[in-house]
Amino acid sequence: MSILVFGKTGQVACELRRLHPEFTYLSRAEADLSNPETCGEAILKAKPSAVINAAAYTAVDRAEEEEALAHAINAEAPATMARACATLGIPLVHISTDYVFDGSGESPRSPDAPTAPINAYGRTKLAGEEAIRASGALHAILRTSWVFSAHGNNFVKTMLRLSDTRDALGIVSDQIGGPTPASAIAAACAKIATEISKSGTYHFSGAPDTNWADFASEIFSQSNRDITVTGIATSDYPTPAKRPLNSRLDCAALQSDFNIVQPLWKQELVKVISELI
């Protein structure tokens, strides 16, 4: 089965390359998502059996000033991918985000829960979802959260970097979600791409849910770093883009349809810490 992957150096794409070096991976030079039409053209030229979109504009704060660029990459490019997949009659697996929700309440969000993004990044990702659904392509939209790995920019690497020069940190403790290893997302995308038979939207996050402060404490514990973590409120750490307080995701549908279970993030963190240290 020939699978074409958009993305080559991002967190999920790097893990996909480890798992499936036989897939074809497109770099930015080969398919620039800021020039959306190139994405559809690449699919029509390659004629793969399935497509995985593991590329995105993920600079959440910068998106507040670059929403047009984020929209091109996160919405217009996936739209052209989906239309090309519809033309060829092949499936598209697309990674989305918990940021399509407003983060209210305390219950896990189901895939069919009402969306209401509170920042530019979330708006562009939701627009991408809507375009894919409208394309007529067989698709799976996989919303995930708090992605971490040994690659790219993520919370684990940031905490380790800060701990090199700090012995105490104030970390937000009122945002709740599931840290998700990129390796698990990669494996899920590959499985879905080869088994998909109907279109749907799914949630996938690590278990159990936690907050950023406790996540940081676990990172320092596993890396044997004596760092004092103090929980602070989101309001005490203002950022250009608003963050959802509730990023809990109901992942039951993914397990029911594909037998993909939530990864235990503490166990996966051990592997990432080992690779980084």
HELIX and SHEET records of a PDB file:
HELIX    1   1 GLN A   11  LEU A   19  1                                   9    
HELIX    2   2 GLU A   37  ALA A   46  1                                  10    
HELIX    3   3 ARG A   62  GLU A   64  5                                   3    
HELIX    4   4 GLU A   67  HIS A   71  1                                   5    
HELIX    5   5 ALA A   72  GLU A   76  3                                   5    
HELIX    6   6 ALA A   77  LEU A   88  1                                  12    
HELIX    7   7 ASP A   98  VAL A  100  5                                   3    
HELIX    8   8 ALA A  120  SER A  135  1                                  16    
HELIX    9   9 PHE A  155  LEU A  162  1                                   8    
HELIX   10  10 ALA A  182  GLU A  195  1                                  14    
HELIX   11  11 TRP A  212  GLN A  222  1                                  11    
HELIX   12  12 THR A  234  ASP A  236  5                                   3    
HELIX   13  13 ALA A  252  PHE A  258  1                                   7    
HELIX   14  14 TRP A  265  LEU A  276  1                                  12    
SHEET    1   A 6 THR A  24  LEU A  26  0                                        
SHEET    2   A 6 ILE A   3  PHE A   6  1                                        
SHEET    3   A 6 ALA A  50  ASN A  53  1                                        
SHEET    4   A 6 LEU A  92  THR A  97  1                                        
SHEET    5   A 6 HIS A 139  THR A 144  1                                        
SHEET    6   A 6 GLY A 200  PHE A 204  1                                        
SHEET    1   B 2 VAL A 147  PHE A 148  0                                        
SHEET    2   B 2 THR A 180  PRO A 181  1                                        
SHEET    1   C 2 ALA A 168  VAL A 172  0                                        
SHEET    2   C 2 THR A 228  ILE A 232  1                                        
SHEET    1   D 3 THR A 210  ASN A 211  0                                        
SHEET    2   D 3 ILE A 176  GLY A 177 -1                                        
SHEET    3   D 3 ASN A 246  SER A 247  1                                        
END                                                                             
